[in-house]
């Protein structure tokens, strides 16, 4: 009988507690990544060197993601928020590249610096690559990304 009372008490508490939904557009942004080594040689789209970021949302709802790029003197060159739907992948680049079909143009001009990626949910993964913007082949290298606020129960 005592066990039955405990089960009823636990069930009652579970129903009384508010449900915690994942983040969504309009929620507070959290820093997800810091990325050193962001580079763009300046100039026109599809020329020189650019940096591209790819992010995928697996939160279950549409989220906001923000990419902020600073040059080596800490001046902000780009501060661009955009929405990303559940299971969608978006590509943002410092300028247009031939190999990627960008969703977001950051328009930094020439830069050698760092980026920060923030989002309204930690249920987001991103990658970054510095590449030859004029190439139709993957000529470039991945950047080291430092993860903040990992998805609970995971390790990157």
DRENDO-1510 file (C-alpha; in Angstrom, 1 decimal, always signed):
<recs>
REC; n; res; u; v; w
REC; 1; UNK; +0.0; +0.0; +0.0 .
REC; 2; UNK; +2.9; +2.3; +0.8 .
REC; 3; UNK; +4.4; +1.7; -2.6 .
REC; 4; UNK; +1.1; +2.6; -4.3 .
REC; 5; UNK; +1.0; +5.9; -2.5 .
REC; 6; UNK; +4.5; +6.7; -3.6 .
REC; 7; UNK; +3.6; +5.9; -7.2 .
REC; 8; UNK; +0.6; +8.2; -7.1 .
REC; 9; UNK; +2.6; +11.0; -5.5 .
REC; 10; UNK; +5.4; +10.7; -8.1 .
REC; 11; UNK; +2.8; +10.7; -10.9 .
REC; 12; UNK; +1.1; +13.7; -9.5 .
REC; 13; UNK; +4.3; +15.7; -9.3 .
REC; 14; UNK; +5.2; +14.7; -12.9 .
REC; 15; UNK; +1.9; +16.1; -14.1 .
REC; 16; UNK; +2.2; +19.3; -12.0 .
REC; 17; UNK; +5.7; +20.2; -13.2 .
REC; 18; UNK; +5.9; +22.4; -16.3 .
REC; 19; UNK; +7.1; +20.7; -19.5 .
REC; 20; UNK; +10.4; +22.0; -20.8 .
REC; 21; UNK; +10.3; +22.6; -24.5 .
REC; 22; UNK; +13.5; +23.0; -26.6 .
REC; 23; UNK; +14.6; +26.5; -27.5 .
REC; 24; UNK; +12.9; +28.3; -30.4 .
REC; 25; UNK; +12.9; +31.5; -32.3 .
REC; 26; UNK; +12.7; +34.3; -29.7 .
REC; 27; UNK; +14.4; +32.4; -26.9 .
REC; 28; UNK; +17.7; +33.5; -25.4 .
REC; 29; UNK; +20.7; +32.7; -27.6 .
REC; 30; UNK; +23.6; +30.6; -26.1 .
REC; 31; UNK; +27.2; +30.6; -27.4 .
REC; 32; UNK; +27.7; +27.2; -29.1 .
REC; 33; UNK; +31.1; +27.6; -30.8 .
REC; 34; UNK; +34.2; +29.8; -31.0 .
REC; 35; UNK; +36.3; +29.4; -34.1 .
REC; 36; UNK; +39.7; +30.9; -34.6 .
REC; 37; UNK; +41.3; +31.1; -38.1 .
REC; 38; UNK; +38.5; +32.7; -40.0 .
REC; 39; UNK; +40.0; +34.0; -43.2 .
REC; 40; UNK; +38.8; +35.9; -46.3 .
REC; 41; UNK; +41.1; +37.5; -48.8 .
REC; 42; UNK; +38.5; +40.1; -49.8 .
REC; 43; UNK; +37.5; +40.8; -53.3 .
REC; 44; UNK; +34.6; +39.6; -55.4 .
REC; 45; UNK; +32.5; +36.5; -54.8 .
REC; 46; UNK; +34.0; +33.2; -56.2 .
REC; 47; UNK; +37.6; +34.5; -56.0 .
REC; 48; UNK; +40.4; +34.1; -53.4 .
REC; 49; UNK; +39.9; +32.5; -50.1 .
REC; 50; UNK; +36.6; +32.4; -48.0 .
REC; 51; UNK; +35.3; +30.8; -44.9 .
REC; 52; UNK; +32.1; +28.8; -44.9 .
REC; 53; UNK; +30.0; +27.6; -41.9 .
REC; 54; UNK; +27.4; +24.7; -42.1 .
REC; 55; UNK; +24.9; +24.3; -39.3 .
REC; 56; UNK; +22.1; +21.7; -38.8 .
REC; 57; UNK; +19.2; +22.0; -36.4 .
REC; 58; UNK; +17.9; +18.9; -34.7 .
REC; 59; UNK; +15.8; +20.6; -31.9 .
REC; 60; UNK; +12.4; +19.7; -33.3 .
REC; 61; UNK; +11.4; +23.4; -33.9 .
REC; 62; UNK; +12.7; +26.4; -35.9 .
REC; 63; UNK; +15.6; +28.1; -34.1 .
REC; 64; UNK; +17.6; +31.3; -34.5 .
REC; 65; UNK; +21.3; +31.0; -35.1 .
REC; 66; UNK; +23.8; +33.9; -35.2 .
REC; 67; UNK; +27.3; +34.1; -36.6 .
REC; 68; UNK; +29.5; +37.0; -35.4 .
REC; 69; UNK; +32.9; +37.5; -37.0 .
REC; 70; UNK; +35.6; +39.7; -35.6 .
REC; 71; UNK; +38.9; +40.7; -37.2 .
REC; 72; UNK; +42.2; +40.3; -35.3 .
REC; 73; UNK; +41.7; +43.8; -33.7 .
REC; 74; UNK; +38.3; +42.6; -32.3 .
REC; 75; UNK; +36.3; +44.8; -34.6 .
REC; 76; UNK; +32.9; +43.2; -35.5 .
REC; 77; UNK; +32.7; +42.6; -39.3 .
REC; 78; UNK; +29.5; +40.6; -39.3 .
REC; 79; UNK; +26.7; +39.9; -36.8 .
REC; 80; UNK; +24.1; +38.0; -38.7 .
REC; 81; UNK; +21.1; +36.1; -37.2 .
REC; 82; UNK; +19.0; +33.8; -39.3 .
REC; 83; UNK; +16.3; +31.1; -38.8 .
REC; 84; UNK; +16.9; +27.5; -39.3 .
REC; 85; UNK; +14.1; +24.9; -39.4 .
REC; 86; UNK; +14.2; +21.4; -37.8 .
REC; 87; UNK; +16.6; +19.1; -39.6 .
REC; 88; UNK; +17.6; +21.9; -42.0 .
REC; 89; UNK; +21.2; +22.6; -42.9 .
REC; 90; UNK; +22.2; +26.1; -43.8 .
REC; 91; UNK; +25.5; +27.4; -45.2 .
REC; 92; UNK; +26.8; +30.9; -44.4 .
REC; 93; UNK; +30.0; +32.2; -46.0 .
REC; 94; UNK; +32.2; +35.3; -45.7 .
REC; 95; UNK; +31.5; +35.7; -49.5 .
REC; 96; UNK; +30.1; +33.6; -52.3 .
REC; 97; UNK; +31.9; +30.4; -53.2 .
REC; 98; UNK; +31.5; +28.2; -56.3 .
REC; 99; UNK; +31.3; +24.9; -54.5 .
REC; 100; UNK; +28.6; +25.9; -52.0 .
REC; 101; UNK; +25.1; +27.2; -52.5 .
REC; 102; UNK; +25.1; +29.7; -49.7 .
REC; 103; UNK; +21.9; +30.5; -47.7 .
REC; 104; UNK; +23.5; +33.4; -45.9 .
REC; 105; UNK; +26.2; +35.9; -47.0 .
REC; 106; UNK; +28.2; +37.4; -44.1 .
REC; 107; UNK; +29.9; +40.0; -46.3 .
REC; 108; UNK; +33.0; +40.5; -44.1 .
REC; 109; UNK; +35.4; +41.6; -46.8 .
REC; 110; UNK; +39.0; +40.8; -46.1 .
REC; 111; UNK; +39.4; +39.3; -42.6 .
REC; 112; UNK; +41.8; +37.3; -40.5 .
REC; 113; UNK; +40.1; +36.7; -37.2 .
REC; 114; UNK; +37.6; +34.7; -35.2 .
REC; 115; UNK; +33.9; +33.7; -35.2 .
REC; 116; UNK; +31.3; +32.9; -32.6 .
REC; 117; UNK; +28.2; +30.9; -33.3 .
REC; 118; UNK; +25.2; +31.3; -31.0 .
REC; 119; UNK; +21.7; +29.8; -31.2 .
REC; 120; UNK; +18.4; +29.6; -29.3 .
REC; 121; UNK; +19.1; +25.8; -28.7 .
REC; 122; UNK; +22.1; +23.6; -28.0 .
REC; 123; UNK; +20.5; +21.1; -30.3 .
REC; 124; UNK; +22.6; +22.4; -33.2 .
REC; 125; UNK; +25.8; +21.1; -34.8 .
REC; 126; UNK; +28.1; +23.2; -37.0 .
REC; 127; UNK; +31.3; +22.9; -39.0 .
REC; 128; UNK; +33.6; +25.5; -40.5 .
REC; 129; UNK; +36.0; +25.4; -43.4 .
REC; 130; UNK; +38.4; +27.8; -45.1 .
REC; 131; UNK; +38.5; +27.2; -48.8 .
REC; 132; UNK; +39.4; +28.4; -52.3 .
REC; 133; UNK; +36.2; +30.3; -53.2 .
REC; 134; UNK; +36.9; +29.8; -57.0 .
REC; 135; UNK; +37.2; +26.0; -56.9 .
REC; 136; UNK; +34.6; +23.5; -57.9 .
REC; 137; UNK; +36.4; +20.9; -55.8 .
REC; 138; UNK; +36.8; +20.8; -52.0 .
REC; 139; UNK; +40.1; +22.6; -51.8 .
REC; 140; UNK; +40.6; +23.9; -48.2 .
REC; 141; UNK; +40.8; +22.8; -44.6 .
REC; 142; UNK; +38.5; +22.4; -41.6 .
REC; 143; UNK; +38.8; +24.9; -38.8 .
REC; 144; UNK; +39.2; +23.9; -35.2 .
REC; 145; UNK; +35.9; +24.7; -33.4 .
REC; 146; UNK; +35.6; +25.0; -29.6 .
REC; 147; UNK; +32.2; +23.8; -28.4 .
REC; 148; UNK; +30.4; +25.6; -25.5 .
REC; 149; UNK; +27.1; +24.4; -24.1 .
REC; 150; UNK; +27.1; +20.9; -25.5 .
REC; 151; UNK; +23.9; +18.9; -26.0 .
REC; 152; UNK; +23.2; +17.2; -22.7 .
REC; 153; UNK; +24.6; +13.7; -22.6 .
REC; 154; UNK; +27.0; +14.2; -25.5 .
REC; 155; UNK; +30.6; +15.0; -26.0 .
REC; 156; UNK; +32.1; +16.7; -29.0 .
</recs>
